Amino acid sequence: MSDIPKKDELVSEGLLIEEMISYQEGSVVSRTLLQKDTGTVTLFALQPSGS
């Protein structure tokens, strides 16, 4: 996951969501994409069911 752009680079280009985060077995992983006074956009990764 070292190829993930830093927050200040996210504004200028399109990104594939599946490349921004991956799940960990038995855990919920989150990544804050945007944090402003008016709200936050957070991406969550969950282990697929049946895995």
Stockholm file with secondary structure:
# STOCKHOLM 1.0

chainA/1-51         MSDIPKKDELVSEGLLIEEMISYQEGSVVSRTLLQKDTGTVTLFALQPSGS
#=GR chainA/1-51 SS CTTCCCGGGTTSSCCCHHHHCCCCTTCCEEEEEEEETTEEEEEEECCCTTC
#=GC SS_cons        CTTCCCGGGTTSSCCCHHHHCCCCTTCCEEEEEEEETTEEEEEEECCCTTC
//
